[in-house]
Amino acid sequence: MDRESIIKAIGVETAKASPPVAVVAHQAVNGWTMSHTLTALTIVYVAAQLGYLLWKWRNERAERIAKQAACEVAQ
């Protein structure tokens, strides 16, 4: 990699990291501890995983139903 692309990559990664850093800094100033932050992030993560799993199960069920309907039509 040349110097210009390295500087660009560092800038992009810094921009990606700045929102979480700003949130943690704001919470620390307002009395939130890292424990509170980690608890909130864990809750958000679990909720996102649950949403994804429910979406995945719903799509798999729809695919199963479509496959069964296609088999019944073919017979």
Secondary structure, 3 states (H helix, E strand, C coil): CCHHHHHHHHHHHHHHHHHHHHHHHHHHHCCCCHHHHHHHHHHHHHHHHHHHHHHHHHHHHHHHHHHHHHHHHHC
